[in-house]
Amino acid sequence: MTEADLYTLYKGVYVPNAIHTPESLKYYEEFTFRPDDVVIVTYPKSGERPAVIRVMNRGGGYFNSQTGWTRPFFLHLLYVSAHCCRMFSTLTVVPSLQVVYVMRNPKDVFTSAFHYYNITSFLVKPGPQSEFLQKFLTGKVIFGSWFDHVKGWLNAKEELQIMYISYEDMIKDLNDSVSRIAQFLGKPLEPDVLKKIADKCLFKNMKNNPMSNYSVVPQEFMDQTKSQFLRKGVAGDWRNLLTPEEAQHFDAVFKEKMKDVNFKFNWD
């Protein structure tokens, strides 16, 4: 099926009809944030967000893929009972005083998306790799352009309290990443709690956790016999997918689209 069959064009970007009903979008638009809300923002397939959730709950709490699947995917309300503030996970721009923005090498984002689109029934199949690459680079995929999303949030730093962290940071030193997130959110952690959170957020542990690996999602929506939702959890897997020519083209597009961005990305 095509984009016209499976997607809605919402404010200029595609959103999948199956998980973005009109009621879901209306709920999102009418939602009111509080000053002490925390927002976790990522472009799709840029890495999971349990570290922030666990920091706020001092080692407890998790993203529940079982209940999260049935809620508006734009805005998952993750209530953390141990604290007065609420936590939200969103894929679009929202007003908030504290934002944790997670980035990932876009070539790895593309690679993860290519595999993910192939196992879902509610997304347009990627088709030939070269065609999907062109769609990705021009933003004709769900939630629009990676370049626009990242640039938009980098430009928002003057208006909001934003912590920028990369998927690569978390792979390189998860303990340090969790510690920095905790400091940013004003929730410093004792060493034993820090270790507990980092251990639970290790990819291998998340991959075996039904609450985070989406294994509870019905096969007709996501067929993980073809490829797992949490697949490898590494940096640089794009080298196993993109041809040298495709990687060179990707780098050229990145250089052009991000030429005015004054930010040092810490991936190769």
WOMONOR-V13653 format. One record per pair of residues at least 6 apart in sequence whose ideal C-beta (glycine too) atoms are under 6 Angstrom apart, sorted by sequence separation. I is the first residue (numbers start at 1). J is the second residue. D is the distance in whole Angstrom. If there is no record, write none. Layout:
i | j | d
I | J | D
I | J | D
//
This chain:
i | j | d
117 | 123 | 5
126 | 132 | 4
135 | 141 | 5
139 | 145 | 3
182 | 188 | 6
206 | 212 | 5
207 | 213 | 6
210 | 216 | 6
7 | 14 | 4
8 | 15 | 5
54 | 61 | 6
80 | 87 | 6
170 | 177 | 5
182 | 189 | 5
53 | 61 | 5
68 | 76 | 5
169 | 177 | 5
7 | 16 | 6
8 | 17 | 6
40 | 49 | 5
78 | 87 | 5
117 | 126 | 4
6 | 17 | 6
40 | 52 | 5
50 | 62 | 6
114 | 126 | 5
50 | 63 | 6
76 | 89 | 4
75 | 90 | 5
179 | 194 | 6
214 | 229 | 4
178 | 194 | 6
213 | 230 | 5
74 | 92 | 6
114 | 132 | 6
61 | 80 | 6
178 | 197 | 5
178 | 198 | 5
163 | 184 | 4
57 | 80 | 5
175 | 198 | 5
207 | 230 | 4
56 | 80 | 5
174 | 198 | 5
57 | 82 | 5
110 | 136 | 5
56 | 83 | 6
203 | 233 | 3
56 | 87 | 6
109 | 146 | 6
49 | 89 | 6
106 | 146 | 5
28 | 72 | 6
27 | 72 | 5
28 | 74 | 4
28 | 75 | 5
24 | 72 | 4
52 | 100 | 5
36 | 85 | 4
37 | 86 | 5
38 | 87 | 5
39 | 88 | 5
40 | 89 | 5
91 | 143 | 6
101 | 153 | 5
19 | 73 | 5
39 | 94 | 6
47 | 102 | 5
46 | 102 | 6
39 | 96 | 4
47 | 104 | 5
41 | 99 | 6
46 | 104 | 4
37 | 96 | 5
38 | 98 | 5
39 | 99 | 5
40 | 100 | 5
41 | 101 | 5
42 | 102 | 4
99 | 160 | 5
101 | 162 | 6
33 | 95 | 6
35 | 97 | 6
33 | 96 | 6
46 | 109 | 6
98 | 161 | 5
99 | 162 | 5
100 | 163 | 5
101 | 164 | 5
102 | 165 | 6
103 | 166 | 5
104 | 167 | 4
45 | 109 | 5
97 | 161 | 6
171 | 235 | 5
45 | 112 | 4
168 | 235 | 5
45 | 113 | 5
168 | 266 | 6
44 | 143 | 5
168 | 267 | 5
121 | 221 | 6
166 | 266 | 6
120 | 222 | 5
43 | 146 | 5
119 | 222 | 6
18 | 122 | 4
119 | 223 | 5
16 | 122 | 5
43 | 149 | 5
16 | 123 | 6
119 | 226 | 5
119 | 227 | 5
154 | 263 | 5
147 | 257 | 4
151 | 261 | 6
115 | 227 | 5
133 | 246 | 6
137 | 253 | 5
6 | 124 | 6
47 | 167 | 4
3 | 124 | 6
16 | 142 | 6
55 | 181 | 5
111 | 237 | 5
51 | 178 | 5
55 | 182 | 5
111 | 238 | 5
14 | 142 | 5
52 | 181 | 6
108 | 237 | 6
13 | 143 | 6
108 | 238 | 5
111 | 241 | 5
13 | 144 | 3
107 | 238 | 4
55 | 187 | 6
59 | 193 | 5
58 | 193 | 6
59 | 196 | 5
59 | 197 | 5
54 | 197 | 5
107 | 250 | 6
64 | 211 | 5
69 | 217 | 6
62 | 211 | 5
65 | 214 | 5
51 | 201 | 5
66 | 216 | 5
50 | 201 | 5
105 | 267 | 4
//
